[in-house]
């Protein structure tokens, strides 16, 4: 008996496949997928001059603040970021990329962009109308106010 997979199981399987693929691509940079998410997000924020706190970075990435704290500590120990006391909130930690972290981020982001082209080829690639539609659909699911109630 063949059953139709649920949306949730398909999203889960795509997510796991995507995560494993990103893990393989960023491993040569000494990163895991989660570390890459923090590093790349910090790089993006830094391009606009932002120096986010760990909590702000957690909000941007969708990761739990305690997990961002652990990842940031590891990235700090690796010399990729610096964690300093936030100038206006002594309880907060501010994150900045080191020059080495900036270099690693640039190269890792380029590698992941190439991977995205490969992963999205079945729907026409990164710049396709189908990908833009997929992004809109996924964003609608993320923006669902019930999501917060279920977590």
VOPAGU-2260 file (C-alpha; in pm, 1 decimal, decimal comma):
REM VOPAGU-2260
SITE   aa  ch    i         X         Y         Z
SITE  UNK   A    0       0,0       0,0       0,0
SITE  UNK   A    1     150,0     332,9    -109,2
SITE  UNK   A    2      57,1     639,7      92,0
SITE  UNK   A    3      90,4    1002,8      -3,5
SITE  UNK   A    4     353,9    1173,9     209,5
SITE  UNK   A    5     237,6    1457,8     430,6
SITE  UNK   A    6     357,8    1814,1     385,9
SITE  UNK   A    7     535,6    1792,1     718,6
SITE  UNK   A    8     725,5    1477,8     626,2
SITE  UNK   A    9     832,0    1627,2     292,3
SITE  UNK   A   10     945,7    1953,3     455,3
SITE  UNK   A   11    1139,0    1748,4     712,2
SITE  UNK   A   12    1306,0    1531,8     447,1
SITE  UNK   A   13    1398,9    1830,6     229,5
SITE  UNK   A   14    1532,3    2009,8     537,8
SITE  UNK   A   15    1748,0    1711,4     638,6
SITE  UNK   A   16    1875,9    1665,3     282,9
SITE  UNK   A   17    1956,2    2037,9     259,9
SITE  UNK   A   18    2127,1    2041,8     599,6
SITE  UNK   A   19    2344,7    1741,4     517,4
SITE  UNK   A   20    2444,2    1895,4     183,1
SITE  UNK   A   21    2538,3    2226,8     346,1
SITE  UNK   A   22    2730,8    2040,9     618,1
SITE  UNK   A   23    2940,3    1870,4     348,1
SITE  UNK   A   24    3006,1    2197,4     162,1
SITE  UNK   A   25    3108,7    2401,0     467,5
SITE  UNK   A   26    3314,0    2126,1     635,9
SITE  UNK   A   27    3632,6    2227,4     448,9
SITE  UNK   A   28    3598,4    2569,6     615,9
SITE  UNK   A   29    3585,6    2402,6     958,7
SITE  UNK   A   30    3214,2    2479,0     995,8
SITE  UNK   A   31    2893,6    2291,1    1061,4
SITE  UNK   A   32    2569,1    2399,6     899,2
SITE  UNK   A   33    2456,1    2572,3    1220,2
SITE  UNK   A   34    2788,5    2752,6    1258,5
SITE  UNK   A   35    2763,4    2858,8     894,4
SITE  UNK   A   36    2415,6    3003,5     955,8
SITE  UNK   A   37    2548,1    3214,7    1243,2
SITE  UNK   A   38    2862,6    3321,3    1057,3
SITE  UNK   A   39    2682,8    3403,7     729,0
SITE  UNK   A   40    2405,1    3590,8     911,2
SITE  UNK   A   41    2660,8    3789,5    1109,9
SITE  UNK   A   42    2842,9    3866,3     783,8
SITE  UNK   A   43    2519,2    3990,6     625,6
SITE  UNK   A   44    2437,0    4210,1     923,7
SITE  UNK   A   45    2792,2    4345,4     934,6
SITE  UNK   A   46    2760,1    4459,5     572,6
SITE  UNK   A   47    2502,4    4713,9     692,0
SITE  UNK   A   48    2721,1    4817,9     985,8
SITE  UNK   A   49    2528,3    4620,7    1247,6
SITE  UNK   A   50    2698,9    4471,2    1551,7
SITE  UNK   A   51    2421,8    4244,5    1678,7
SITE  UNK   A   52    2381,6    4092,0    2019,1
SITE  UNK   A   53    2349,7    3715,4    2045,8
SITE  UNK   A   54    1973,8    3758,8    2099,8
SITE  UNK   A   55    1940,3    3975,3    1788,3
SITE  UNK   A   56    2131,3    3717,1    1587,9
SITE  UNK   A   57    1904,6    3444,9    1727,8
SITE  UNK   A   58    1602,9    3642,7    1604,4
SITE  UNK   A   59    1757,0    3677,4    1257,8
SITE  UNK   A   60    1856,4    3311,9    1226,3
SITE  UNK   A   61    1553,1    3153,6    1389,1
SITE  UNK   A   62    1781,5    2962,0    1624,3
SITE  UNK   A   63    1727,6    2944,9    1999,8
SITE  UNK   A   64    1929,2    3209,9    2188,9
SITE  UNK   A   65    2102,5    2947,5    2404,9
SITE  UNK   A   66    2208,8    2760,8    2088,6
SITE  UNK   A   67    2339,8    3082,6    1929,9
SITE  UNK   A   68    2535,6    3143,0    2250,5
SITE  UNK   A   69    2700,7    2799,9    2224,6
SITE  UNK   A   70    2771,4    2842,7    1853,4
SITE  UNK   A   71    2913,5    3191,1    1911,3
SITE  UNK   A   72    3141,4    3058,2    2184,3
SITE  UNK   A   73    3274,5    2791,7    1946,4
SITE  UNK   A   74    3321,5    3043,9    1664,2
SITE  UNK   A   75    3499,7    3276,0    1908,2
SITE  UNK   A   76    3732,4    2994,4    2018,9
SITE  UNK   A   77    3802,9    2925,4    1648,8
SITE  UNK   A   78    3903,2    3288,4    1593,5
SITE  UNK   A   79    3616,4    3360,1    1353,2
SITE  UNK   A   80    3418,7    3603,4    1568,0
SITE  UNK   A   81    3469,7    3815,3    1876,7
SITE  UNK   A   82    3224,3    3824,7    2165,2
SITE  UNK   A   83    3235,4    4143,9    2369,2
SITE  UNK   A   84    3017,5    4310,3    2629,0
SITE  UNK   A   85    2738,5    4507,1    2462,2
SITE  UNK   A   86    2800,7    4882,4    2509,3
SITE  UNK   A   87    2446,2    4961,3    2623,3
SITE  UNK   A   88    2347,1    4637,1    2799,4
SITE  UNK   A   89    2596,8    4469,7    3032,7
SITE  UNK   A   90    2390,7    4148,0    3023,2
SITE  UNK   A   91    2418,0    4120,4    2644,4
SITE  UNK   A   92    2705,1    3998,7    2429,8
SITE  UNK   A   93    2785,4    4174,5    2103,7
SITE  UNK   A   94    2922,0    3975,5    1810,3
SITE  UNK   A   95    3164,3    4087,9    1538,9
SITE  UNK   A   96    3356,3    3902,4    1272,5
SITE  UNK   A   97    3732,8    3886,8    1292,7
SITE  UNK   A   98    3924,3    3949,7     968,3
SITE  UNK   A   99    3974,8    3571,4     944,0
SITE  UNK   A  100    3603,1    3515,7    1009,7
SITE  UNK   A  101    3513,8    3763,4     737,0
SITE  UNK   A  102    3738,3    3577,1     490,7
SITE  UNK   A  103    3592,4    3237,7     585,6
SITE  UNK   A  104    3238,1    3376,9     560,9
SITE  UNK   A  105    3296,5    3514,2     209,9
SITE  UNK   A  106    3430,6    3181,2      84,0
SITE  UNK   A  107    3172,2    2967,1     263,8
SITE  UNK   A  108    2885,6    3183,9     136,4
SITE  UNK   A  109    3015,4    3146,5    -220,6
SITE  UNK   A  110    3032,3    2767,9    -180,0
SITE  UNK   A  111    2679,9    2750,5     -37,1
SITE  UNK   A  112    2547,1    2969,6    -320,2
SITE  UNK   A  113    2686,7    2720,5    -570,9
SITE  UNK   A  114    2521,4    2441,2    -374,7
SITE  UNK   A  115    2188,3    2626,4    -379,6
SITE  UNK   A  116    2208,5    2642,0    -758,7
SITE  UNK   A  117    2247,6    2263,5    -766,7
SITE  UNK   A  118    1978,5    2191,9    -507,5
SITE  UNK   A  119    1726,8    2421,9    -677,3
SITE  UNK   A  120    1798,9    2303,7   -1033,3
SITE  UNK   A  121    1489,2    2075,3   -1036,3
SITE  UNK   A  122    1264,8    2382,1    -998,4
SITE  UNK   A  123    1456,3    2605,5   -1237,7
SITE  UNK   A  124    1736,3    2733,9   -1016,4
SITE  UNK   A  125    1783,8    3014,4    -768,0
SITE  UNK   A  126    1648,7    3287,8    -995,2
SITE  UNK   A  127    1344,1    3100,2   -1122,7
SITE  UNK   A  128     982,7    3202,9   -1074,1
SITE  UNK   A  129     918,8    2865,4    -908,5
SITE  UNK   A  130    1189,6    2934,5    -650,5
SITE  UNK   A  131    1045,7    3280,2    -577,1
SITE  UNK   A  132     705,7    3113,3    -531,0
SITE  UNK   A  133     859,2    2850,5    -301,9
SITE  UNK   A  134    1023,5    3124,1     -93,8
SITE  UNK   A  135     688,8    3303,5     -62,9
SITE  UNK   A  136     511,9    2982,4      42,0
SITE  UNK   A  137     774,7    2894,6     301,6
SITE  UNK   A  138     772,3    3251,3     434,3
SITE  UNK   A  139     392,6    3232,3     470,4
SITE  UNK   A  140     434,0    2918,0     679,9
SITE  UNK   A  141     701,0    3083,8     894,2
SITE  UNK   A  142     487,2    3395,9     937,8
SITE  UNK   A  143     189,4    3189,7    1058,4
SITE  UNK   A  144     105,2    3330,6    1404,3
SITE  UNK   A  145      11,3    2981,8    1523,1
SITE  UNK   A  146     372,9    2871,4    1488,0
SITE  UNK   A  147     464,6    3055,3    1808,6
SITE  UNK   A  148     182,7    2886,4    1995,8
SITE  UNK   A  149     297,2    2543,5    1884,4
SITE  UNK   A  150     659,9    2585,9    1983,7
